[in-house]
Amino acid sequence: MFRKRQIVALSMALAAAWGPGAHAGDLVVSAAASLTNAFKEVARGYEQEHPGTKVVLNFGASDVLLQQIVKGAPADVFASADQKAMDKAVEEKAVKPGSRVDFAANQVVLIVPADSKANIAALKDLTRADVKRIAYGNPASVPVGRYTQGALQAAGLWDAVQAKSVLAQNVRQSLDYVARGEVDAGFVFATDAAIMADKVKVAVRVPSQTPVTYPIAVTTRETAAKEAESFVAYVLSPAGQAILSRYGFQKP
């Protein structure tokens, strides 16, 4: 069941590459899944300040979004949930290096269903026999998965947890697995846990081996370069930062 859902989710993510609903004159922003709620409001704020501009948002796992851009999907701005994905974007010449800037920070947390009786209070509890399924983003393509792997390896728990893994194609899928009670626990960002506070609860705030920072950059597509620069500036502005703060993001 989980495998089938992973395949469907990945197919949908790849399909989004070719049809985000963009038209000539639109500003297309590809952003990490964990930014979904915040960037929807950021887009509304930007459109209010720039009448006539339509912001088209495309959300997904950072690495998947990058591959979409590399393969020709329209995107004017790329916002990643970790530095590695943006490093790849620079290497692939998908973004303008000089436009790259960090705009937010986050934290990885371990969550459990709101009605969980498992009493998970530390990462080592994940090795217990009664904890059978643990969700986290696929480290090969999802930033939260990479952060999770680093934290578990540092704690000497990676092999034990990996044996119980339910891989998610993006952080929101991991959140959904936990919210529906389909897994015993899952790793997400703190901001993701906050939007489903009625369905999940934070069991552990996970120490990260690297800072959880979000970079944003203008892509090399010239269609709306000036507008893209303007959008990035808005994200960094007091108005943009205030929106991000309301959704739990911290300053980088």
Backbone as CSV, one residue per row, in Angstrom:
resi,resn,N_x,N_y,N_z,CA_x,CA_y,CA_z,C_x,C_y,C_z
1,MET,0.833,-1.202,0.000,0.000,0.000,0.000,0.869,1.254,0.000
2,PHE,1.884,1.269,0.884,2.756,2.439,0.959,3.526,2.627,-0.340
3,ARG,4.012,1.497,-0.899,4.795,1.574,-2.131,3.944,2.162,-3.248
4,LYS,2.692,1.718,-3.342,1.810,2.210,-4.385,1.588,3.705,-4.241
5,ARG,1.390,4.168,-3.020,1.178,5.594,-2.793,2.420,6.407,-3.144
6,GLN,3.593,5.843,-2.844,4.840,6.540,-3.174,4.960,6.727,-4.680
7,ILE,4.614,5.683,-5.434,4.719,5.758,-6.889,3.733,6.774,-7.432
8,VAL,2.511,6.748,-6.921,1.493,7.701,-7.374,1.922,9.120,-7.064
9,ALA,2.453,9.325,-5.833,2.863,10.675,-5.444,3.992,11.186,-6.326
10,LEU,4.950,10.327,-6.629,6.071,10.734,-7.468,5.593,11.048,-8.876
11,SER,4.663,10.250,-9.388,4.135,10.492,-10.723,3.429,11.839,-10.788
12,MET,2.667,12.151,-9.738,1.975,13.430,-9.693,2.963,14.586,-9.631
13,ALA,4.045,14.382,-8.865,5.046,15.435,-8.744,5.721,15.707,-10.079
14,LEU,6.034,14.642,-10.794,6.680,14.818,-12.089,5.719,15.424,-13.112
15,ALA,4.454,15.049,-13.002,3.461,15.600,-13.926,3.318,17.095,-13.730
16,ALA,3.493,17.530,-12.487,3.359,18.965,-12.197,4.404,19.786,-12.927
17,ALA,5.497,19.134,-13.305,6.569,19.857,-13.993,6.085,20.486,-15.291
18,TRP,5.161,19.811,-15.934,4.780,20.247,-17.272,3.435,20.966,-17.303
19,GLY,2.796,21.093,-16.127,1.504,21.750,-16.163,1.116,22.499,-14.922
20,PRO,1.931,23.458,-14.396,1.553,24.196,-13.204,0.517,25.267,-13.475
21,GLY,0.005,25.324,-14.710,-1.029,26.311,-15.023,-0.478,27.679,-15.362
22,ALA,0.784,27.730,-15.770,1.421,29.010,-16.057,1.083,29.501,-17.460
23,HIS,0.996,30.794,-17.600,0.764,31.433,-18.891,1.792,32.537,-19.075
24,ALA,1.897,33.033,-20.266,2.845,34.111,-20.547,2.566,35.277,-19.600
25,GLY,3.610,35.768,-18.994,3.468,36.891,-18.074,3.323,36.478,-16.633
26,ASP,3.084,35.179,-16.378,3.001,34.693,-15.004,4.401,34.518,-14.419
27,LEU,4.474,34.585,-13.099,5.728,34.317,-12.393,5.606,32.935,-11.773
28,VAL,6.456,32.002,-12.183,6.379,30.627,-11.703,7.414,30.402,-10.601
29,VAL,6.930,29.991,-9.443,7.789,29.759,-8.284,7.719,28.286,-7.894
30,SER,8.846,27.587,-7.958,8.934,26.197,-7.516,9.533,26.195,-6.116
31,ALA,8.771,25.673,-5.157,9.195,25.759,-3.759,9.008,24.441,-3.021
32,ALA,9.857,24.221,-2.040,9.809,23.005,-1.229,8.430,22.810,-0.608
33,ALA,8.007,21.559,-0.480,6.676,21.236,0.027,6.397,21.851,1.393
34,SER,7.421,21.954,2.226,7.218,22.507,3.566,6.874,23.992,3.551
35,LEU,7.038,24.635,2.407,6.718,26.057,2.268,5.290,26.285,1.765
36,THR,4.548,25.217,1.530,3.239,25.327,0.886,2.336,26.401,1.489
37,ASN,2.046,26.298,2.759,1.102,27.233,3.375,1.648,28.651,3.416
38,ALA,2.904,28.780,3.810,3.509,30.108,3.922,3.625,30.798,2.571
39,PHE,4.064,30.063,1.550,4.267,30.689,0.237,2.953,31.015,-0.464
40,LYS,1.888,30.323,-0.132,0.591,30.707,-0.683,0.225,32.110,-0.207
41,GLU,0.514,32.389,1.058,0.232,33.725,1.578,1.244,34.739,1.059
42,VAL,2.489,34.336,0.926,3.510,35.220,0.358,3.108,35.628,-1.056
43,ALA,2.632,34.663,-1.831,2.212,34.949,-3.210,1.058,35.946,-3.231
44,ARG,0.103,35.771,-2.330,-1.023,36.716,-2.274,-0.547,38.114,-1.921
45,GLY,0.368,38.195,-0.971,0.904,39.495,-0.584,1.660,40.158,-1.718
46,TYR,2.427,39.350,-2.448,3.196,39.899,-3.567,2.263,40.397,-4.664
47,GLU,1.232,39.624,-4.961,0.287,40.018,-6.008,-0.447,41.316,-5.645
48,GLN,-0.725,41.504,-4.360,-1.389,42.737,-3.925,-0.497,43.954,-4.137
49,GLU,0.801,43.758,-3.952,1.753,44.858,-4.137,2.149,45.029,-5.599
50,HIS,1.862,44.028,-6.422,2.224,44.076,-7.847,1.012,43.705,-8.690
51,PRO,0.044,44.601,-8.782,-1.170,44.333,-9.577,-0.812,43.927,-11.006
52,GLY,-1.520,42.924,-11.492,-1.264,42.467,-12.855,-0.328,41.280,-12.923
53,THR,0.341,40.978,-11.814,1.244,39.829,-11.780,0.551,38.644,-11.122
54,LYS,0.593,37.506,-11.774,0.036,36.273,-11.236,1.178,35.342,-10.859
55,VAL,1.226,34.930,-9.580,2.253,34.010,-9.117,1.701,32.586,-9.179
56,VAL,2.341,31.738,-9.956,1.961,30.329,-10.073,2.923,29.513,-9.225
57,LEU,2.381,28.776,-8.264,3.203,28.024,-7.316,3.243,26.540,-7.664
58,ASN,4.425,25.964,-7.556,4.629,24.543,-7.813,5.394,23.979,-6.621
59,PHE,4.752,23.098,-5.836,5.373,22.567,-4.626,5.744,21.097,-4.785
60,GLY,6.811,20.692,-4.106,7.234,19.301,-4.130,8.543,19.139,-3.387
61,ALA,9.096,17.934,-3.428,10.410,17.701,-2.838,11.439,18.524,-3.604
62,SER,12.366,19.128,-2.903,13.322,20.047,-3.525,14.069,19.429,-4.697
63,ASP,14.537,18.186,-4.532,15.296,17.540,-5.606,14.422,17.252,-6.821
64,VAL,13.154,16.905,-6.575,12.227,16.649,-7.677,11.966,17.942,-8.442
65,LEU,11.767,19.028,-7.716,11.555,20.326,-8.363,12.747,20.700,-9.229
66,LEU,13.943,20.474,-8.703,15.142,20.801,-9.465,15.195,20.015,-10.756
67,GLN,14.885,18.715,-10.693,14.905,17.900,-11.905,13.864,18.377,-12.911
68,GLN,12.734,18.849,-12.408,11.729,19.413,-13.298,12.308,20.606,-14.069
69,ILE,12.988,21.482,-13.323,13.569,22.687,-13.932,14.638,22.308,-14.960
70,VAL,15.502,21.382,-14.577,16.583,20.954,-15.464,16.026,20.363,-16.758
71,LYS,14.886,19.675,-16.653,14.285,19.028,-17.822,13.407,19.972,-18.643
72,GLY,13.384,21.244,-18.243,12.680,22.217,-19.067,11.371,22.749,-18.539
73,ALA,10.968,22.323,-17.341,9.718,22.840,-16.783,9.879,24.334,-16.498
74,PRO,8.833,25.138,-16.737,8.937,26.575,-16.480,9.057,26.877,-15.001
75,ALA,10.045,27.678,-14.648,10.222,28.124,-13.263,11.103,29.364,-13.290
76,ASP,10.698,30.379,-12.567,11.469,31.621,-12.500,12.201,31.767,-11.175
77,VAL,11.665,31.108,-10.138,12.271,31.154,-8.806,12.297,29.738,-8.247
78,PHE,13.399,29.381,-7.585,13.521,28.071,-6.946,13.839,28.286,-5.474
79,ALA,12.996,27.723,-4.586,13.202,27.812,-3.143,13.350,26.404,-2.595
80,SER,14.491,26.104,-2.014,14.810,24.760,-1.548,14.769,24.670,-0.023
81,ALA,14.549,23.446,0.475,14.527,23.227,1.916,15.890,22.853,2.475
82,ASP,16.898,22.754,1.618,18.252,22.567,2.134,19.283,23.073,1.138
83,GLN,20.507,23.179,1.609,21.573,23.726,0.780,22.016,22.752,-0.306
84,LYS,21.914,21.460,-0.036,22.389,20.476,-1.005,21.624,20.572,-2.314
85,ALA,20.303,20.706,-2.223,19.498,20.812,-3.448,19.866,22.075,-4.223
86,MET,20.112,23.164,-3.501,20.490,24.400,-4.190,21.900,24.302,-4.753
87,ASP,22.791,23.589,-4.069,24.131,23.352,-4.616,24.027,22.638,-5.962
88,LYS,23.114,21.656,-6.013,22.913,20.921,-7.268,22.364,21.849,-8.346
89,ALA,21.485,22.759,-7.930,20.907,23.702,-8.891,21.983,24.588,-9.502
90,VAL,22.945,24.996,-8.677,24.052,25.813,-9.170,24.921,24.994,-10.123
91,GLU,25.217,23.744,-9.729,26.041,22.871,-10.563,25.389,22.612,-11.923
92,GLU,24.077,22.479,-11.913,23.330,22.205,-13.148,23.066,23.476,-13.953
93,LYS,23.525,24.608,-13.420,23.300,25.911,-14.062,21.799,26.197,-14.237
94,ALA,21.031,25.742,-13.248,19.580,25.957,-13.272,19.206,27.286,-12.625
95,VAL,20.110,27.836,-11.788,19.855,29.114,-11.126,21.054,30.031,-11.291
96,LYS,20.827,31.307,-11.040,21.912,32.286,-11.085,22.583,32.323,-9.719
97,PRO,23.852,31.907,-9.625,24.538,31.815,-8.326,24.505,33.116,-7.528
98,GLY,24.625,34.239,-8.217,24.668,35.518,-7.523,23.352,35.908,-6.883
99,SER,22.262,35.230,-7.273,20.942,35.551,-6.718,20.610,34.695,-5.497
100,ARG,21.436,33.728,-5.220,21.181,32.785,-4.117,21.300,33.473,-2.761
101,VAL,20.300,33.241,-1.908,20.312,33.835,-0.573,19.455,32.986,0.360
102,ASP,19.866,32.870,1.617,19.073,32.142,2.606,17.968,33.059,3.118
103,PHE,16.750,32.518,3.242,15.627,33.364,3.645,14.843,32.839,4.840
104,ALA,15.118,31.598,5.285,14.377,31.046,6.414,15.157,29.894,7.047
105,ALA,14.736,29.531,8.240,15.329,28.397,8.952,14.200,27.583,9.590
106,ASN,14.494,26.328,9.895,13.484,25.433,10.429,14.135,24.443,11.388
107,GLN,13.364,23.491,11.869,13.894,22.449,12.746,13.203,21.139,12.429
108,VAL,13.958,20.047,12.487,13.389,18.719,12.284,12.794,18.243,13.607
109,VAL,11.606,17.646,13.527,10.966,17.098,14.722,10.462,15.691,14.435
110,LEU,10.369,14.898,15.481,9.771,13.569,15.393,8.347,13.703,15.918
111,ILE,7.373,13.305,15.099,5.975,13.428,15.502,5.321,12.059,15.608
112,VAL,4.242,12.013,16.372,3.434,10.802,16.516,1.970,11.207,16.368
113,PRO,1.076,10.269,16.107,-0.344,10.609,16.037,-0.799,11.248,17.348
114,ALA,-1.755,12.159,17.272,-2.214,12.878,18.458,-2.722,11.937,19.550
115,ASP,-3.295,10.801,19.135,-3.839,9.858,20.118,-2.882,8.706,20.422
116,SER,-1.618,8.865,20.068,-0.641,7.798,20.275,-0.446,7.488,21.756
117,LYS,-0.368,6.197,22.068,-0.090,5.743,23.434,1.301,5.111,23.509
118,ALA,2.104,5.324,22.476,3.407,4.666,22.380,4.426,5.219,23.362
119,ASN,4.201,6.417,23.877,5.126,7.029,24.839,6.544,7.134,24.274
120,ILE,6.639,7.651,23.067,7.942,7.897,22.444,8.435,9.261,22.900
121,ALA,9.562,9.293,23.591,10.078,10.537,24.149,11.524,10.815,23.765
122,ALA,12.153,9.873,23.075,13.548,10.028,22.663,13.768,9.215,21.395
123,LEU,14.780,9.600,20.623,15.050,8.887,19.378,15.303,7.395,19.618
124,LYS,15.922,7.060,20.719,16.227,5.650,20.991,14.958,4.812,21.155
125,ASP,13.835,5.459,21.484,12.582,4.720,21.627,12.122,4.127,20.306
126,LEU,12.631,4.649,19.206,12.249,4.138,17.894,12.759,2.719,17.663
127,THR,13.701,2.274,18.469,14.251,0.931,18.309,13.419,-0.128,19.034
128,ARG,12.413,0.303,19.808,11.578,-0.651,20.537,10.789,-1.539,19.581
129,ALA,10.510,-2.746,20.010,9.806,-3.706,19.165,8.382,-3.274,18.831
130,ASP,7.757,-2.495,19.729,6.372,-2.089,19.478,6.269,-0.935,18.490
131,VAL,7.391,-0.310,18.172,7.420,0.743,17.154,7.819,0.080,15.841
132,LYS,6.857,-0.049,14.943,7.079,-0.877,13.756,7.245,-0.103,12.448
133,ARG,6.617,1.081,12.336,6.664,1.840,11.081,7.019,3.295,11.372
134,ILE,8.036,3.787,10.666,8.523,5.153,10.875,8.649,5.839,9.515
135,ALA,7.984,6.962,9.361,7.998,7.679,8.082,9.027,8.798,8.068
136,TYR,9.678,8.950,6.935,10.560,10.097,6.718,10.802,10.227,5.218
137,GLY,11.179,11.399,4.808,11.429,11.648,3.399,12.590,10.820,2.879
138,ASN,12.481,10.390,1.642,13.555,9.637,1.000,14.818,10.502,0.958
139,PRO,15.891,10.096,1.642,17.112,10.915,1.681,17.701,11.196,0.297
140,ALA,17.367,10.363,-0.672,17.910,10.539,-2.022,17.331,11.756,-2.719
141,SER,16.153,12.223,-2.265,15.516,13.327,-2.979,14.797,14.335,-2.090
142,VAL,14.711,14.070,-0.804,13.935,14.930,0.093,14.820,15.482,1.208
143,PRO,14.948,16.807,1.307,15.813,17.403,2.335,15.555,16.926,3.754
144,VAL,14.274,16.839,4.174,14.025,16.409,5.548,14.546,14.993,5.775
145,GLY,14.572,14.184,4.716,15.127,12.849,4.823,16.627,12.872,5.037
146,ARG,17.290,13.818,4.388,18.743,13.940,4.567,19.074,14.411,5.988
147,TYR,18.295,15.387,6.466,18.507,15.845,7.840,18.258,14.702,8.828
148,THR,17.210,13.932,8.567,16.858,12.808,9.439,17.973,11.776,9.457
149,GLN,18.466,11.425,8.290,19.537,10.433,8.217,20.766,10.905,8.987
150,GLY,21.131,12.163,8.824,22.299,12.693,9.525,22.144,12.625,11.030
151,ALA,20.955,12.974,11.526,20.708,12.964,12.969,20.733,11.540,13.527
152,LEU,20.137,10.614,12.792,20.091,9.228,13.258,21.457,8.562,13.180
153,GLN,22.222,8.884,12.163,23.577,8.334,12.088,24.424,8.843,13.243
154,ALA,24.268,10.122,13.577,25.023,10.695,14.693,24.653,10.026,16.015
155,ALA,23.393,9.589,16.108,22.920,8.942,17.334,23.151,7.430,17.321
156,GLY,23.692,6.918,16.210,23.939,5.487,16.098,22.675,4.664,15.934
157,LEU,21.629,5.282,15.374,20.333,4.621,15.268,19.861,4.419,13.828
158,TRP,20.655,4.844,12.873,20.209,4.838,11.480,19.805,3.449,10.995
159,ASP,20.624,2.443,11.213,20.321,1.104,10.707,19.029,0.563,11.305
160,ALA,18.841,0.762,12.602,17.645,0.253,13.278,16.382,0.934,12.771
161,VAL,16.437,2.250,12.563,15.269,2.991,12.088,15.017,2.718,10.612
162,GLN,16.078,2.627,9.838,15.933,2.372,8.403,15.196,1.057,8.148
163,ALA,15.376,0.088,9.033,14.720,-1.204,8.877,13.196,-1.100,9.043
164,LYS,12.738,0.002,9.629,11.298,0.201,9.861,10.745,1.321,8.986
165,SER,11.496,1.726,8.009,11.166,2.936,7.260,9.968,2.794,6.332
166,VAL,9.208,3.875,6.249,8.174,4.071,5.244,8.577,5.368,4.541
167,LEU,9.176,5.249,3.367,9.726,6.414,2.688,8.631,7.287,2.084
168,ALA,8.765,8.580,2.292,7.816,9.549,1.748,8.487,10.324,0.627
169,GLN,7.702,10.731,-0.368,8.248,11.458,-1.508,8.399,12.945,-1.238
170,ASN,7.822,13.431,-0.152,8.065,14.800,0.311,7.634,14.879,1.768
171,VAL,7.956,15.969,2.424,7.707,16.067,3.860,6.222,16.028,4.200
172,ARG,5.373,16.562,3.332,3.937,16.558,3.601,3.346,15.144,3.552
173,GLN,3.935,14.284,2.750,3.466,12.904,2.714,3.804,12.209,4.037
174,SER,4.981,12.492,4.570,5.357,11.945,5.867,4.394,12.428,6.945
175,LEU,4.049,13.708,6.882,3.091,14.288,7.826,1.739,13.589,7.716
176,ASP,1.283,13.354,6.503,-0.007,12.702,6.286,-0.023,11.274,6.827
177,TYR,1.064,10.542,6.630,1.134,9.176,7.147,0.905,9.167,8.662
178,VAL,1.546,10.106,9.354,1.415,10.161,10.812,0.015,10.631,11.203
179,ALA,-0.481,11.659,10.542,-1.799,12.214,10.863,-2.897,11.169,10.709
180,ARG,-2.747,10.266,9.738,-3.758,9.231,9.506,-3.525,7.989,10.365
181,GLY,-2.455,7.997,11.152,-2.167,6.864,12.022,-1.666,5.643,11.283
182,GLU,-1.134,5.834,10.087,-0.653,4.709,9.294,0.772,4.301,9.670
183,VAL,1.440,5.135,10.451,2.769,4.814,10.966,2.789,5.177,12.450
184,ASP,3.782,4.674,13.152,3.875,4.948,14.586,4.511,6.303,14.867
185,ALA,5.349,6.755,13.947,6.038,8.037,14.125,6.581,8.491,12.781
186,GLY,6.986,9.748,12.700,7.524,10.263,11.453,8.339,11.510,11.679
187,PHE,9.231,11.763,10.754,10.080,12.952,10.823,9.582,14.000,9.838
188,VAL,9.372,15.216,10.328,8.936,16.335,9.503,9.631,17.589,10.019
189,PHE,9.332,18.725,9.397,9.813,19.989,9.930,8.823,20.497,10.970
190,ALA,9.312,21.310,11.891,8.452,21.852,12.944,7.268,22.615,12.366
191,THR,7.490,23.324,11.262,6.407,24.094,10.648,5.318,23.199,10.080
192,ASP,5.681,22.002,9.630,4.688,21.062,9.119,3.843,20.523,10.267
193,ALA,4.493,20.171,11.363,3.771,19.660,12.523,2.763,20.685,13.029
194,ALA,3.111,21.958,12.955,2.262,23.016,13.488,0.935,23.144,12.744
195,ILE,0.911,22.816,11.449,-0.333,22.994,10.687,-1.329,21.859,10.930
196,MET,-0.867,20.796,11.602,-1.778,19.693,11.940,-1.686,19.390,13.434
197,ALA,-1.673,20.437,14.237,-1.522,20.280,15.689,-2.659,19.477,16.309
198,ASP,-3.792,19.391,15.614,-4.923,18.622,16.132,-4.820,17.135,15.812
199,LYS,-3.900,16.786,14.896,-3.788,15.392,14.482,-2.450,14.744,14.827
200,VAL,-1.433,15.576,15.054,-0.119,15.040,15.425,0.434,15.818,16.610
201,LYS,1.374,15.217,17.289,2.049,15.915,18.373,3.553,15.674,18.276
202,VAL,4.304,16.669,18.676,5.761,16.575,18.623,6.262,15.757,19.806
203,ALA,6.993,14.693,19.508,7.538,13.829,20.548,8.980,14.193,20.884
204,VAL,9.743,14.579,19.842,11.162,14.902,20.029,11.560,16.019,19.073
205,ARG,12.277,16.989,19.580,12.898,18.000,18.714,14.286,17.474,18.386
206,VAL,14.513,17.237,17.114,15.703,16.501,16.674,16.889,17.429,16.428
207,PRO,18.014,17.177,17.097,19.214,17.987,16.833,19.752,17.702,15.445
208,SER,19.971,18.751,14.658,20.441,18.579,13.291,21.961,18.729,13.220
209,GLN,22.568,17.903,12.388,24.020,17.965,12.216,24.430,19.170,11.379
210,THR,23.504,19.677,10.591,23.747,20.888,9.801,22.550,21.817,9.984
211,PRO,22.750,23.128,9.920,21.637,24.065,10.089,20.549,23.816,9.046
212,VAL,19.299,23.849,9.484,18.170,23.650,8.572,17.800,25.015,7.994
213,THR,18.478,25.372,6.914,18.253,26.678,6.298,17.727,26.517,4.882
214,TYR,16.939,27.510,4.465,16.271,27.490,3.164,16.870,28.560,2.241
215,PRO,17.467,28.153,1.121,17.952,29.122,0.137,16.932,29.347,-0.980
216,ILE,16.963,30.511,-1.573,16.103,30.842,-2.699,16.963,31.492,-3.772
217,ALA,16.623,31.288,-5.033,17.413,31.857,-6.121,16.552,32.053,-7.361
218,VAL,17.004,32.949,-8.219,16.364,33.195,-9.507,16.906,32.175,-10.498
219,THR,16.044,31.567,-11.275,16.504,30.578,-12.250,17.134,31.276,-13.456
220,THR,17.724,30.488,-14.317,18.383,31.042,-15.502,17.403,31.310,-16.647
221,ARG,16.130,30.999,-16.426,15.112,31.327,-17.428,14.905,32.837,-17.427
222,GLU,15.010,33.459,-18.573,14.976,34.922,-18.658,13.586,35.505,-18.870
223,THR,12.582,34.641,-18.997,11.233,35.104,-19.315,10.728,36.181,-18.362
224,ALA,10.964,35.976,-17.068,10.484,36.938,-16.068,11.568,37.219,-15.036
225,ALA,12.785,37.443,-15.508,13.930,37.606,-14.621,13.759,38.755,-13.634
226,LYS,13.324,39.908,-14.121,13.164,41.075,-13.242,12.074,40.824,-12.204
227,GLU,10.991,40.202,-12.650,9.888,39.881,-11.734,10.352,38.876,-10.688
228,ALA,11.184,37.933,-11.111,11.712,36.928,-10.191,12.579,37.586,-9.123
229,GLU,13.411,38.511,-9.533,14.248,39.238,-8.575,13.382,40.023,-7.600
230,SER,12.306,40.565,-8.107,11.384,41.330,-7.268,10.700,40.422,-6.247
231,PHE,10.345,39.217,-6.664,9.702,38.266,-5.752,10.661,37.859,-4.639
232,VAL,11.895,37.569,-4.998,12.895,37.200,-3.991,13.069,38.347,-2.992
233,ALA,13.102,39.558,-3.503,13.231,40.730,-2.629,12.045,40.824,-1.666
234,TYR,10.857,40.479,-2.162,9.669,40.521,-1.303,9.758,39.464,-0.200
235,VAL,10.248,38.273,-0.542,10.417,37.212,0.453,11.359,37.671,1.568
236,LEU,12.385,38.431,1.192,13.377,38.912,2.165,12.925,40.175,2.897
237,SER,11.880,40.814,2.398,11.410,42.072,2.980,10.739,41.840,4.332
238,PRO,10.541,42.891,5.129,9.828,42.742,6.399,8.454,42.089,6.227
239,ALA,7.748,42.432,5.162,6.423,41.850,4.928,6.513,40.345,4.682
240,GLY,7.456,39.946,3.818,7.631,38.531,3.526,8.105,37.748,4.736
241,GLN,9.047,38.318,5.474,9.573,37.647,6.655,8.512,37.522,7.751
242,ALA,7.614,38.499,7.831,6.540,38.447,8.819,5.596,37.281,8.522
243,ILE,5.325,37.064,7.238,4.462,35.946,6.843,5.130,34.621,7.222
244,LEU,6.382,34.475,6.883,7.107,33.256,7.203,7.133,33.012,8.705
245,SER,7.312,34.059,9.475,7.333,33.955,10.923,6.004,33.465,11.466
246,ARG,4.903,33.911,10.880,3.583,33.472,11.331,3.390,31.983,11.130
247,TYR,4.092,31.417,10.178,3.991,29.976,9.931,5.083,29.184,10.639
248,GLY,5.801,29.833,11.525,6.776,29.143,12.355,8.202,29.129,11.844
249,PHE,8.451,29.723,10.678,9.818,29.757,10.162,10.633,30.806,10.937
250,GLN,11.894,30.524,11.088,12.800,31.407,11.800,13.696,32.116,10.803
251,LYS,14.383,33.132,11.250,15.350,33.807,10.390,16.568,32.920,10.221
252,PRO,17.156,32.927,9.034,18.316,32.027,8.784,19.549,32.465,9.564
